[in-house]
Each structure stands twice: as C-alpha cells, then as structure tokens.
Amino acid sequence: MAFDGIVVANLVHELKQELTNGRIAKIAQPEADELLLTIKSPAGQRRLCISASASLPLIYLTDTNKPSPMTAPNFCMLLRKHIANGRIVDIWQPKLERIIHFTIEHLDEMGDLCRKDLIVEIMGKHSNIIFCNEEGMIIDSIKHVPAQMSSVREVLPGRTYFIPDTMEKHDPLSITAQDFIETIDSKPLPLAKAIYTSFTGVSPIVAEEICYLSGIDSSITPKELSEDIKLHLYNQFTIYFSAVSEGDFKPAIYYSGNEPKEFSSLPLSHFSNYTRKDFESVSEVLDLYYSSRNALTRIRQKSTDLRHIVQTALERARKKYDLQVRQLKDTENRDKFKVYGELINTYGYNLEPDAKKLDALNYYTNEMVTIPLDPTKTPQENAQRYFDKYNKQKRTFEALSRLIEETKEDIDYLESVQNALFIAQTEDDLAQVKEELIEAGYMRRKFTKKKIKIKSQPLHYISSDGYHMYVGKNNFQNEELTFHFAVGNDWWFHAKQAPGSHVIVKTNGDELPDRTFEEAGKLAAYYSSMKDKDKIEIDYVEKKHVKKPRGGKPGFVVYYTNYSLIIDSDISGIQLIE
C-alpha cells in the first residue's frame, strides 16, 4: 500500500491547517511504538495518532481514544516534561521524504521560550519517532538504534539527527528536464522501476501512473525511448507533481467490490477496474483503511505466545497420530496368524518331527499356503504361538484404534483453537481462548488475586431480510450459542469437516428466505479455516438435530440429518451489528 511521499505531503498540508498554533493538551503512549497527542487548536480539539510500528507505521488525525497503560513509558514521560502545553508553530516535510517535523514552542524550566522538534519517520521497519532540541541533537526516541543495529545512522540520546542519504534519490519537485532524463537513462531497469528508484517519495504505483498518463509501456527500459518521448514523460511527471506543490490533493480509496485495494492522495487513472471513493480528509482515508488492519496486526502480535503453544501441541499430536497409524498398519495381517494356528491344528497331525514348515490348503480361500514352523516346538505349541501372536495384535489393534480416535479429536480441537486465534479481534477474545487452553490442560493458570473479567461476545450480524445471525469466535462461544442461546427451530451452520465457527440464525418461528441461508453460509465459510478457498461446502441443520457427544470437547457436536450448500466467503454485503 502506497504510504509514499505524496501521501505524507497531503498529511502535512492537512495537519498545518488543523494543528498549527494548537497546544498539546495531553500526551499518551498506548503501545510501545505509538503516541496519541490531544491538541487544542483554533479548529477545535483534535487527536493525532502516530505509530512507528515496524509492520504498520502511520500518522493521522482520529476521533478514537485509546486506553493507556497505568504507568506511562519513559519516552512518554520525557515528552510530557518538555512539551506538555507546548504550541505547534510549524509542521513541515523535508523535500518529499516520508518524514514530518513538528516544531514545538514551549517554556523551559527557567521560563525561557525555546523550541524542540518531534520528528516522525514513516519508513517501514525503520520507522521511528525522534525528539530533538533546537540544535538538532537527539534528546530521545521511541526506538533506540545503536551502531550494532545500523551502520548508517545511530539514533540515540546525544547523537546529532540527520537523514541518511543512502539511496541518492532526487527531489521530484525541483528536478530539471536534463537531470530527469540523465537520471532515468543511467538505470538499465524497466521504466517504472527506474522512476521510483530515482526520486524521493515516489511509490511503484505512482511510477506506473506516470507511465500510464504518458502512454508509455512501463516495462521497457528508458534507453529504448527517443529524446522527444523522454521529454514528454518529464512533462507528465512535472504536471503530476505540480498538484503536490500547489496542495491540490484528492484523497481516495479504490475498491474492488467492497474490498479496499489501494489508497492515494492523487488520482490513479490506471486503476480503471476499481471503484473510487473520494474523501475530504487524508486522515479519514488512513483511519478507515488501516483501522481494521492495525487492530488485526496488534492482535496477531499479542497472540504470538498462544499461537506458539497451540502450534507446538498440534505438531506433537500430528507426529503422535502418524506413529499410531503406522503401528496400526503393522496389525493389518493379524487374522493371518489366527488362520495359521487353525490350519496347524487341522493338518499338523501328520507333520514329521523337526519340520520347519507346513504346506496346507487354506479352506477360507481355497489356496495353498506355506506356514513357517519352529522345529523345536510341537504342532500344538506352534499353533498356540500363532494364536498368541493373533491375540496380541488384536489387542494392539483395539487399543490403537481408540488412541487414534482420541488423538484425532485432539488434532481437531487444536485446529479449532488455531482458527479461533486467527479470527480473534480483541484482547478479550484472546483472553477467552487462553482460558480455554488452561481448562484443556495446555497451559498453567498463573496465580493472581484479581479475577479477570472476560467481555468477549459472539459476532452479531443481521441478514438482508432482517434476521439476526450470531458467529462464535471460539469454542466457548460456539458451545454457548449452540446449546444455550439457540432454540430448536433456529438454524445452525458450519463449514463441512473443517475447523470453524458455529453460526446461529434466529428464525423467530419463521421460514427463512433463501438469501438468509446464503448469507449465513457465507459467514460460516468466512469464519473457518477454508476461508481462502473459492468455494466452501457448508452443512446446515435445525438446531434441534445438533447434539453434543458424551465427554466431547468444547464446541464439538454431532449431527446426522443435514443439508449442504456450496458457497464463497464474501461477507462484504452483510451488516455487522456493533
């Protein structure tokens, strides 16, 4: 996704209008790599979210508040000491870098007016929030970068702040025609790549757009173009970037159906197959586009330990299952030993002493068989030896059959927990899965005096026909929905032979329309391990036909009379009730 220099320029343009001369009323640090500033400006009170997350760096205005830790981290306390109640006097971007400087004016401990810079670097895994004094010396940063981590630049208190010019890129806002042509000519790369690797703040998508507007194939090399075509390309390049210089931004999200595929601050004409939705504010675009992705990323990070526990247990169970299946295979010929014993008892009366084999007619198959014998034993002892082998393998077969069934149940259960972790949306969801793992014996409970209240609830959707549909996010919720919440004539949906959520549709005694059946099936498909398949088979049945097996694990059910439908997992048109 193109969080490039143009989007940053759009943000700076917007933030200057909204926050210049605003006072910093509150500084919070909800996450280890995230700040939330509350600013009282002439335009009103605004919240500015700044994230230096390696996986999802962001900065945008938001109306959403976030809970903060009881004890503020050191970086947050430092900012409160220096710039609490400070006034934002300038917001600027160096060239077209993905960097924003907030120049803040405040009174120091002596009552003298001084300035500090809060610098936000949106640079993927190298993103950071750096606090500097007037001389450009780093006071502190939300992430420390010692020499062992980077040979290019240390980010530590006491070091001088600078922007590392490792890529030797040019400023697209001031490049001349001659320099533009010489720069792209020097790179034996496809045209689009030559553009985005040569100029600051230009993303691959913008480079493709400039080639598209110029009517030039982006895959050919610059050397293949005539001088006139290169000049035409430069003119389109400068026209496109003139909107940045003039602050003429048009923030938008591009959708494929209901799924957001891309966002931008300037038009992307080559996205003709997508539906474009315009917004007044680039912050609104970023908030809408990234809010769900950011929440999901955070939950993924916080569920790492639980996922590791489940994955480890799953690997052990699968190895155990494979070993048991191999051992079971060894008992496949057990009946042969029983037949050998019977044939020795039938034909062994005329065996010679010290005989090493018996050739006999197998009266079960009407075929001749050769039975190995122990010459030191009598025919009766040889027969008993084969009967003992048969009985031992029979007992092994019966025991392994039970164990394999139990191990398969463990695998199915752990896969269902794995799916629950995958669809978890909040910390309460994770807490409920953790409680389930503790009760199942996969984790130990840590002693605490304070009882943890779990507020996680099933997802609640409403169908296009107005029927309420509920989706369990883990086995506890599945159990509650199916056996305590649903009544006999409500409908139950689940992905066939796959880990997934129970979906309950409340019928209120009505006969459901076909469209509601389809939408409930889509929910069951989406919240299952089969989500990424093109078509998923869904079983559905009235709740009264769903039973819980004796001693079954949470969320496990049996049903014998059911209907099936084949459907996709696109739930974009189904309304979620908050």
Buried (B, 14 or more C-beta within 10 A) or exposed (E): BBBBBBBBBBBBBBBBEBBBEBBBBBBBBBBEBBBBBBBBBEEEEBBBBBBBBBBBBBBBBBEEEEEBEEEBBEBBEBBBEBBEEBBBBBBEBEBBBBBBBBBBBBEEEEEEEBBBBBBBBBBEEBBBBBBBBEEEEBBBBBBBBEEEEEEEBBBEEEBEBEEEEEEEBBBBBEBEBEEBBEBBBEBEBBBBBBBBBBBBBBBBBBBBBBBBBBEBEBEEBBEEBEEEBBBBBBBBBBEBBEBBEEEEBBBBBBBEEEEBBBBBBBBBEBBEEBEBBEBEBBBBBBBBBBBEBBEBBBBBEEBEEBBEBBEEBBEEBBEBBEEBEEBBEEBEEBEBBBBBBBBBBEBBEEBEEEBEEBEBEBEEEEEEBEBEBEEEEBBEEBBBBBBEBBBEBBEBBEBBEEBBEBBBBBBBBBBBBBBBBBBBBBBBBBBBBBBBBEEBEBBEEEEEEEEEEBEBBBBEBBBEEEBBBBBBBBBBBBBBBBBEBBEEBBBBBBBBEBBBBBBBBBBEEEEBBEEBBBBBBBBBBBBBBBBEBEEBBBBBBBBEBBEBEEEBBBBBBEBEEBEEBEBBBEBEEBEEEE
